[in-house]
Amino acid sequence: CWWTHKIRNLHRNDFIMAAKTDALYASLQNI
């Protein structure tokens, strides 16, 4: 899981990694 345990402690990198993961998942679904 890319997310930190506490919502208040989310870092920019968490959002970046989540976006990359979502993009990868979406691309796999389109195959």
C-alpha positions as CSV (number, residue, x, y, z in Angstrom):
1,C,0.0,0.0,0.0
2,W,1.5,3.3,-1.0
3,W,-0.5,5.4,1.5
4,T,0.8,6.5,4.8
5,H,-1.1,5.3,7.9
6,K,-2.4,8.7,8.9
7,I,-4.3,10.9,6.5
8,R,-2.7,14.1,7.9
9,N,0.7,12.7,7.2
10,L,0.2,12.1,3.5
11,H,3.1,13.3,1.4
12,R,3.2,14.5,-2.2
13,N,5.1,11.3,-3.1
14,D,2.1,9.2,-1.9
15,F,-0.2,11.0,-4.3
16,I,2.4,10.6,-7.1
17,M,2.8,6.9,-6.5
18,A,-1.0,6.4,-6.2
19,A,-1.5,8.2,-9.6
20,K,1.1,6.0,-11.2
21,T,-0.5,2.9,-9.8
22,D,-3.9,4.0,-11.0
23,A,-2.5,4.7,-14.4
24,L,-0.8,1.3,-14.6
25,Y,-3.9,-0.5,-13.5
26,A,-6.0,1.4,-16.0
27,S,-3.6,0.5,-18.8
28,L,-3.7,-3.1,-17.9
29,Q,-7.5,-3.1,-18.0
30,N,-7.4,-1.8,-21.5
31,I,-5.3,-4.6,-22.9
